[in-house]
Amino acid sequence: MNSDPQESSCIFCRIAQGELPTELVWQDEEMVAFRDVQPQAPVHVLIVPRKHYATLAHLEDDTVAGRLVSAAKKVAEKMKIGQYRLVINTGPEAGQSVFHLHLHLLAGRTMGWPPG
């Protein structure tokens, strides 16, 4: 666990470290994926890095963003989802409510455009 008090209280850090029970849809050594507790679509999975980054803007290494997308592809393949939307909210005005970088995988219904 990280030593920063904000990180130790972060719900996604606690889930990623196995401290809070949740059914993981997929995981590897760097990422975990689980269903959103407030789904916005019939399928709504969150993909979360195990390492804490508050937002996309806090990434020190851009390869993490690529690994998030790669993890989403693996989740979609595992769940046999052929069409989906990926969303990353960065900051409160963009809709981010948990300040631990995460990617939303949404599927199971027709998505409108523009979003939001």
N, C-alpha and C positions, 0 to 999 in steps of 0.2 A: 504494500500500500504506500501511497505517496505521503510525504510528511507535511505538505501544505494543508492547513485546516479546511480550506474550501474543498480540496480534493477528497479529504477523508470523509466529508459529509455529503459528497456528490452521489446522488442515487445511482447514476450510471457507472461510476467507479465501483460502487458497492456491488452492483449486479455483475459487472465484469470480473470482479474478484471472487465471486461466489458467496459473498456475505449476505445477499438478499436472495431469497428463493424466486426463481422464475424458470419457466420452461424455455430452454435455449432451442431455437430453430436450427442454428448452425453456429460453429465456432472453430477457430484455429488459434495459434499461439498469439496472434496480434489483435483479433477482432472477435466480437460476439454478436449474435443476432437473436432478437426475441420479439414477440408480438407487442405492439403498442397497447397500453391499457385503455387508451381513448382513441380507438380506431376511427380513421376518416374514410375508410374504404373497407370492403369485405376482407381484403388482405392488406394489413398494415404492419410491416416489420421494421424495426429499428436496427441499424447496423452501427455498432459502437466500437471505437478503438479501445483496447484495454488500457492504453496510456491516456492520461488526461490532457486534453486540449480544450480550452473553454469554447473556442469557435474555430471556424475554418481559418480566420485571420491569424490565429495563434500558432499555426503549423510552422515548425522550424524546418521541416523536410517535406517538400511537395509530393514525395512518393507516397505519403500516407493517404492523400486524397485518391491517388490511383488505386491503392490497396482497398480503400473503401468501396470504390466502384467495382473492382474485381470481386470483392466479397459479395456485393449485391448480385452480381451475375451468378455466382455459385449458389446463393440462396434461392434465386429464381429457378435455376436448374434443378436444385434439390426438391423444390416445391412444385415443379412442373408448371411454372408460370411462363407463358410465352410473351405476354405484353404487360408492361408495367411502367410506372413513372418513378423517377428518383428525384428526391428533393433534399437539399441542405439549406436550412435557415441559418443565417448568420446575424445575430443581434435581435433585440426585442422588437424592433419595428418590422423585421422580416418574419416574425412569428416564433423565434427561438424562445422556449420557455425553460428548458434544462440546459445549463451552460456547461455542457460536455459535448464536444463535436459528435454529431450523429447524422446518419443518412436515413431518410424514410424511403422504404420501398412500398409503393401503393399499387394495388391491382384488384381485379375482380369486378370492376365497373368501368363504364366509359368515363374518361376524364374530360372535363371542359377546358377550354382555352379562351382567354388567358386565365391562368390560375390566380387565386386571391382576389 
